[in-house]
Amino acid sequence: MKLHNVTFILLVVGGLNWLAVGLFNWDISAVLGGPASLVSKAVYVLVGLSAVYEVVAHKENCKACTSAPSV
């Protein structure tokens, strides 16, 4: 699996977590042992690093950005 696919999946997980927090006041970290647990912190760090990677590598991975003519 390419790094782009992994980071995209992690960003979706992070986005759905924020949706659950906003709508239901439920954080996935509660299932992973609480916000202070090592597993929760690792997930948060991986989601954050995925966002940084996608921001940096977006242009080369995005079909819409590479196929659209430059203005």
PyMOL commands that set and color helices and strands:
alter all, ss='L'
color gray80, all
select helices_A, chain A and resi 3-24+28-30+38-61+63-67
alter helices_A, ss='H'
color red, helices_A
deselect
rebuild
show_as cartoon
